[in-house]
Amino acid sequence: MSTTQLARYNTRAEYPAKVLIRGTPEYERCRQNNPSADTPSRFPQEIHVVKTPADVSGALKKATELGVHVGVRSSGHIFNLPNLIEGGILIDTTNLNRQIEYDPISGEICFGPACRVEELAAKLKDINRFFPHGHAPTVGSGGFLLAGGQGWFVRGWGATNQTWINKIEMVVPDGRTVIASRTENRDLFWAARGSGLGFFGVVTRFWGRTIKSSLMWERILKFEINSDSYMALMSWAIERGRDTPKYGTDLNLTIDYPEKYDPSYTTDTIPLNGKLHMTLNLLCYTDTIREARTLLGAYDKLTPEVQAALLEMHPVQRRTVEQVFSRKRRFLGNDKQDRWQINSIMNDPDVPLERLLEVIKPAMLELPTRTSSVFMCHCDIVPDEEDAALSLPQDLYISTITGWTDPKLEPAIYQPMRDRYKRAFPVAVGMYVTELDVNCDDANTKVMSDTALAKFLEIREKWDPNELFPNYKKFIMAHEKINRLQNKAQL
Ligand SMILES: Cc1cc2nc3c(=O)[nH]c(=O)nc-3n(C[C@H](O)[C@H](O)[C@H](O)COP(=O)(O)OP(=O)(O)OC[C@H]3O[C@@H](n4cnc5c(N)ncnc54)[C@H](O)[C@@H]3O)c2cc1C
């Protein structure tokens, strides 16, 4: 599947030319500049490192002349790399409007697609404003906002692209630069918010509203978790999340081995007698510690079973965005040659919690390597299909990240977790579009409602009749598979 990694991941990579040709070292350095080291063996014929919408237009015209497909990269955080298309053209947006501007009159920020979470956070700190960007410092804005955006404190106000994005500038397949908003090119604005890797244009700028900043607080609880305590711990944690007010809270659950970040362990193997820990990172955004304690107070009372598994309980304390980033940096961008796969579902809110937990148990507890981990969060996103392609309810986002460093584990390493998530189809409403795997359909499920997909396909056909952007076909494949299984009552 993968080739030898040539260079470390660099969020500010520079290249000697705007067009890099297959077979050259600069091309290969750019092709492999992704957070996961297992870059697939797919080779676009050219990479266009665009700086302006006119450059994007030129790249799309070249692809049309050659009759090849186009992929777009803002930061490469989709590990299976849908943007690498064999024989196609890759548009790398790293230099495209890579600055963040703030208009104090409208309160809006305007930024390019490769602006990273950490760049947005630094600018917002300077201007004392808040905008719900992603949680991990190196994620790019392009893919995050096209997918939806489970941004900071998503529970109360919805996905970032639902409630915070006012306007998008993009280059459409015929090479024109257009604005999409609720009053201009509404169909494009609808389609761009929730179609993620299936979108059929190149976003060059976003405009998002901001609010005055407040303070972040965190409460941390850590437990030992195993097959026996799993049900009691997980249901307690999720129910306490459901008891917690939505506005201003960000509730995260991880399961991993404590040796994950221990530098004395260097192999992928799970430590002998390794014990899994479940950690709750409970964040809230409010002006005073008294309010924070109230917001996170649902976790005060532990049942005897939960108490028995408790390892650490930290009181509510001040937390800065930078502190959270430094924790996340240990996961990615840590200058190692880590390789990653993410599998995920969003639960069907109509399925009882006990049944959900039973079905996903192998995906939560059978981690294949020392550095693999579970990440779950309360999203509480209520979609409005009239407004955006983002159309599946997101109650809990449930994911497992398989991590490894030894390339010899490939390709066998990919399949076990796909199989565990495939098993979870009956309790899932679908998946977050960013985790759709273009290399293998096995664990793929629906990424929007069937009616939203039908509308998306009509809009796509209008704007991209020559199919410059091919990845939407994976949506159709996954939807047809799930509908077939549902018709045969196999789900
Ligand atoms: C460590 C980590 C933490 C994460 N944290 C969060 C989180 O807190 N919340 C959340 O919602 N998600 C999170 N994600 C998921 C992340 O938002 C998605 O993977 C997202 O797609 C990344 O976008 P990108 O532009 O950075 O990646 P890329 O891989 O560059 O882009 C993904 C896809 O988006 C499309 N695309 C990108 N840029 C453009 C553009 N300018 N124009 C048109 N199409 C474009 C392309 O089809 C591309 O294949 C996280 C992922 C990782 C790996």
The ligand as an ORCA input file, in Angstrom:
! r2SCAN-3c Opt
* xyz 0 1
  C      -5.578     14.546     14.707
  C      -6.892     14.896     14.115
  C      -7.763     15.683     14.845
  C      -9.006     16.034     14.308
  N      -9.854     16.799     15.042
  C     -11.053     17.136     14.536
  C     -11.972     17.929     15.261
  O     -11.703     18.364     16.370
  N     -13.177     18.192     14.711
  C     -13.510     17.748     13.458
  O     -14.603     18.039     12.985
  N     -12.663     17.002     12.736
  C     -11.452     16.682     13.246
  N     -10.604     15.912     12.504
  C     -11.020     15.483     11.169
  C     -10.630     16.555     10.159
  O     -11.458     17.677     10.300
  C     -10.791     15.980      8.764
  O      -9.872     14.954      8.559
  C     -10.657     17.030      7.693
  O     -11.131     16.510      6.489
  C      -9.250     17.490      7.538
  O      -9.231     18.476      6.569
  P      -7.876     18.945      5.932
  O      -8.172     19.983      4.957
  O      -7.035     19.264      7.086
  O      -7.374     17.580      5.246
  P      -7.191     17.183      3.756
  O      -6.885     15.725      3.809
  O      -6.241     18.089      3.100
  O      -8.608     17.417      3.119
  C      -9.629     16.490      3.255
  C     -10.495     16.495      2.014
  O     -11.197     17.719      1.984
  C     -11.238     18.223      0.667
  N     -10.603     19.521      0.659
  C      -9.610     19.960      1.452
  N      -9.345     21.236      1.178
  C     -10.182     21.619      0.210
  C     -10.394     22.835     -0.491
  N      -9.677     23.915     -0.252
  N     -11.348     22.871     -1.455
  C     -12.075     21.766     -1.735
  N     -11.907     20.597     -1.125
  C     -10.977     20.524     -0.151
  C     -10.533     17.242     -0.222
  O     -11.496     16.419     -0.833
  C      -9.706     16.437      0.721
  O      -9.558     15.104      0.296
  C      -9.365     15.563     13.015
  C      -8.484     14.763     12.283
  C      -7.258     14.435     12.824
  C      -6.340     13.579     12.030
*
